[in-house]
Amino acid sequence: MVRPQPPERAEPRRLRRVAAVATSLTALIATSIVAGPATASEATLSCALGRADVHHSEGLDTWNSAYPRPRGTLDAVMIFLSFPDSTPVAGAGELARNYFPATSRFFDRASYGKFRLRPHIHRKWVRMPHRSTDYGIRRDWAADSRAAYLRDAVAAADPTIDYSRYDIVYFVADPDAPGVDSDATKVVNLDQPMHADHTDLRRFVTVFEQNPPDRNVLAHETSHVFDLPDLYHRPERGKGDWDTYVGDWDLMGSQFGLAPDPFGWHRWKLGWLTDNQVDCAGLTGTGWHTLRPLSAPMEPGDERRSRLLVVRTGRDTALAVEARDASGNDRTLCREGVLVYRVRSAVASGSGPVQVLDGHPATSACAGTSVHPPLADAPLGVGESLRDTADGVRVEVEGRTPSGDWTVRVTRA
């Protein structure tokens, strides 16, 4: 729970905050910060792609310290905002249950218990000073309108929220307010941070979901806070298929996907898989590899069992190979097997930094439930193979071990 401020100090403190926010919001961007000091990551293998100077680069040889790294415990505060033109129908506590504990459990499973997202729910509505329709809320939000919304939200919550206590701030708008557009949910980043409670506030998760919200939407947005990119394809003028790059695989493609567990590459980037659990294929010839299913719980002795196979194909490109089964976050997945995808570290978020290779290009699966049926059956089964002609790499699935691991052969020209 948040710590209330003493009543006699609340108003002067609020006024100081308003002034600080007004001067710090001189420049606002709706994409994540690219520049920033880097620190060495755990990814030191030869197949680890370098981090490039693009939005949410998939490079993982270094970590951009402008982002919090999801290891150990991070504290998040969830603040609910109401407006003068609407009376909330649901209580803040009721809405909070749409997001927690489900989001924390998602990250606990994905990280093998290495990361804990600890929520602090502010259970009273915080009143915004203007009507919801005054802010012009929409997906591609004008910078000045978004700045006004954030300035008002921070100031309105100021008397009861000590921002220095939290690593992540969620602002959740009343879902029944007339000006709330559910397509506007996203992470907002400031190129000049706000200064509050001796803390730099660089980013906020702004939530405009209906009740109930989209499935896994908060986990998707929170993952942007950890420097993960959008994997969906945004068609021109919003008309067309959004899911042609990765389909159901990884919630950074679609929060509705049947297999939302993060790719092994993302687990490696975030430090949930270590170098000891990544197998680099040789530059030439044939190699045999054994892969533990990605969603299998981490058991004693698993620290050196490979869960990700990487074939370096260029300076900033690689093929990744992993085993996906119907368990954990992937319990609703359409087809089990060995999934192959291409990673490009110099391609920006939303432009296809990851592309799943279809092991069954002539067929589709799970029509009616899959977000993109042509890729729902992309994984290879035992006895099946895939050849990536662009890079001269052939991936063959030879069998399964008694413990459920998958055996894979990789051949390079």
N, C-alpha and C positions, 0 to 999 in steps of 0.2 A: 504494500500500500504506500501511497505517497505521503510525505510528511507535510502537513499544513504549516503555513507561515503564521507567526503571531499577528493577530488582527491589526495591532497598532502600527505594524511595519509594512503591511501589505500594500497600501496605496502609494506611499513614496517609492517603494521598490518597483511597483508596476509602472510608474511614470518614468523612472530611470530606464526600465526595460524598453518601453515604447520608443524612447529617444535612441537607444542603442540599435534597435531593430530598424528604425527608419533610416539611420545612416549606413547600416551595413548591407541593406538590400539594394545597393546601387547596381548590381549586376546579378542576374539570375539565369541559370540554365536548367533545362529539364533533362539533361543527360548527365551521366556520372563523370566525376573528375578523372581526367586521364593523367595529367602530370602529377608528380609527387615523389617524394623520396622513396627509394626501394631498399628493401632489406633482403638478405639472403633467405631463400626458402629451402625446404627440404629436397626439392627436385634438382638433383645434381647429375642425373644419368645422362648419357649421350643422346637419348631420344627425347629429352625434355626440351620443348620449343622455347625460344626466348620471348620475353614479353615485348611486344611492339607498342609504338606510340599511337594506338588506336583505342577507341572507346571500348572498355571492358575486354582488352586483349586476352586471348586464350593462352598466351605464353605463361609459363609457370616456373621459369628458372629464377625469377625474383618476385617478391611480393610488394605491391604498391601500398605503402604504409598510410596512405590517405584513407584507407578502408580498414575497419576493424576486422581482425581475423577470427573466424568462428572456432575457437579452441577454448576449452574450459567453459566458464559461465559468462554470458552477457546478459545484462539487465535491460528490459524494454518497458517503457511506460505506454499505456494505451489510454488516450484522452478522447472523450466523446463530445462532439460539438453540435449544439442546437442553434436555431436561427429564429429571429423575430417573426418570420412569416410561416412558421410551422411548429406545432407541438408534437414532440416525439411520441410515437405510439408504443414503442418497445422501451424497456428500461435498459440502461447502459450495461448492467450485469447480464441481462438476457442476450444482448448483442455480442458481448465479450465471449460468451460460450460458443458462438459461431466460429471463433478463431482459436480459442485455447480451451483445453490443452492440446487440441489436434495439431496445431502448428509446432508446438514444442516436441510432441511425439514424433512428428515427421522428421525433424532434424536429429532427434536422438537416434532413430533407426538409421538414417542416412549416414550419420557420422560414426556409427558403431559405438555410441556413448561418449564420444570425445568432445561433443559440444552440447551445452545446455542453454537453451533460450528461456530465461526466467521472466515471465510477464508480471507487471504490476498494473493492475486495473484500477483506473480512477472511476469510481462507480457513480459519480454525480455528473450530470450534464453541464458542460461549460457553455455559457451563452455567448454567441458571436454578436458583434455590435450592428451588423447589417443583415439584410435579408439574403437568403441563399441565392436568389435570382440576381442579386447585385454583383456577384463575383464572376459571372460568366463561365462557370465551371464546364469544361469539356475536355476531350482527349488532348487536342493540340491547343493548350491553354496559353493565352497571351501572357508574356512574362510579367507585365505590370499588374494584371489581375491576380495572377498566382502570388506575386509578392505581397499584394494587399491581403490576400487570404491568410498567408503565413504570418504576416505581421500582426493581424488581428487575432489569430489563433494563439500565437505565443503570448501576446499581451493578455488575452482573456483568461488563459490558464495560469498566468503568472502568480496570482496570489496563493495558489495551492500546490504548485508543482515546483520542485527543486530539480532543475534539469541536470545539475552536476551529478546526480545519482544514477543517470541512465546512459547506456551506450546507444540505444535506439529509441526514437520517438515516433509513435503512431498517432496521427490525427484522424479520427473516424467521424465522418459527417453523418448527421441524422439521415437514414436511408429514405425517410418519407418526406423530406423537405423538397419542395417543387423544383429548386434549382440544382439538385444533385444529379449528376450524370455518371452512371456506373462505369462508363467507358473511360473516365478520367483517372481512375486509380493508378498511381505510379509513385516512384521515388522522385523527390525533388531535391536537387543539389544546388548549393550556393557556391559561386566562385569566390565570394567574400563571405566568410562565416558570420553568423550572429554571435554575439558575446553575451552569455547569460550565466549567472552563478559561477563566474570564473571558469566558464567552459565555452569552447568554440562549438557551435552547432552548425554543422556543414550540410546535413541532409535530414530529410523527414520522409516518412512513408505516409502519403496522403491517401486515405481510403474513402471511396465514394460508392461502396457496394450496396446493392439492394439487400433485403432481408428475406431469405437467407442469401449469403454471398456466393460468388463463384467458388467452386471447389479448389482448394489449394492456392487460392489467390494470394493469401498473406505470405505463404512460404515462398511463392514466386517473387513477390516484391521484396521480401526480406533478403532473398538471395542476391538481389542487385546491390544491397548494402554491403555484401561481401565480394563485390566486383565480378559477379557472374553476368554474362550477356544474355540478351534476348536471342533465342534460337529460331523464332518464327520468321516467316517471310511476310513482310508487309506489302501487299499488292498496291499497285498504283491507284490512287484515289480510293483506297479501301475496298476495291471490287476484285474479288478473286479468292483463291485458296491461300489461307495464312499458314498452312501446316505442311508445305511441300518439302521443307528442309529436313525435319526430324520426325514429323508425325506425332505419335503418342509418346515418343521416348524423351524423357527428361522434362520436368515441369517448366524449365526455361523456354521450352517450345510452346507447350499449352498446359495451363493449369487443369484442363479437362481431360488430359491424356490418360490412357489406360495403364501406362507404365511411367509414372511421374518420378521415380527414383532418379537422382542425379547420375549422369554418366560417370563412369570410372575416372575419366579425365578431370571432371570437376571435383571429384573426391580427392584426387591427387593434388589439384591446384589448391584446395582448401586445407590440405594437410590431414585429411581423414584416411587416406591411403599414403603409406610411406614408400620410399624408393625400394625397400625390401619386398614390397607387394606389387611391384611393377616389373615386367619382363620386357627387355628391349630385344627385338629381333635383330639378327645379324644383317650386315649390309649385302651379302650375297648368299646364294645356296639355299638349302632347306634346313628348317629347324622345327623341332617338336616341343610343344608347350602344354602345360596343364593349368587350367584356369578354375579357380574357386568361384561359384556363383556370386555375383556382386552383392546381392541382398542377403546372403547367408550371414547369420550372426557371427561375430568375431569370437572365436574360441581359443583357449590356450594352445599355443603352437602355430596359430594362424598368422603371426607377425611376419613370417617368411614364406607364406603361401601366396602365389601370384593371383591377383584378381583383375589385372589389367595387362594386356599385351600391346606394345607400341612398336610400330614399324615406321621409322623415320624415313620420309620420302623426299625431303628438301629442306632448305634453310628454315622455312617457316610453315612446313606442312608435315603431316604424319597421318597414318592410319592407326586407329585404335580398335582393339578387339576385346570383347568382354562377354561373359555369360550372364544371361538374364533368365530368372525363373519366377514363377508366380508365388512370391512370398514377400513379407514385409510391405514396404510402400508400393511394390509392384504386384500385389495380390490380385489385381484385376486385369493384369496384362493379357493380351490376346494370344500370343504365341511365344513359347519358351525357345531358347536356343542361344546360339553364338551371334552376337550383333557386331557388325563392322561399320565404322563411320570415319569420315575424314575430318581432321582438325586443321584449321588455318589460323595461325596466331596473328597474322597481319590483316585480318578481315574484321571489320568493326561489328559491334552488336547490331543485330537486326539485318545484317547483310549476308548471312550465311557462314559464320565462323565454324559451324559444325554441320555436316551433311551425312545423313544415314545412307549407307549403300544397301540397296534392296537385294536380298538373297533370293527373292522369288519375283522377278520383275513382271512376270506374265499373269500374276494372280493378286487378289486382294483378300482381306479377311475382316471379320467383325464389323460388317456394314451395319450402321444404325447405332453403334456404340463407339467405334473408333473415330477420332477426329480426322484421320486420313487413312482409310482402309488400304490403299496401295502399299503403305509402309508398315501396316499392322503385322504382317507376316514376314517382315524383313529378316529376322534371325535365321541362321542356318541350323538344321537338325543333323543328327548323326548320319554320316555318309554323304552329306551335301557339301558343295564348295562354291566359292565366289572368286571371280578373277577381276581385279581392278586393272583394266588395260592401260589406264593413264599412267600408272606407276609400275606396271609389270609385277604385281604382287598377287599371288594366289593363296587363298585361305581355305583350308579343308578341315572339316570336323570329323575326326576319326572314331570317337567313341566317348564313353563316360566311365569313370572309375566307380568302384563299389561305394565310395563316399559321396558320389554325386558330382564330382568335378568333371570338367570337359577337357578332352584332349584335342589339341589343334595342331595342324601342320601348316607352316608358312613357307612358301617358296618364292624366291626373288630371282628375277632374270639376271 
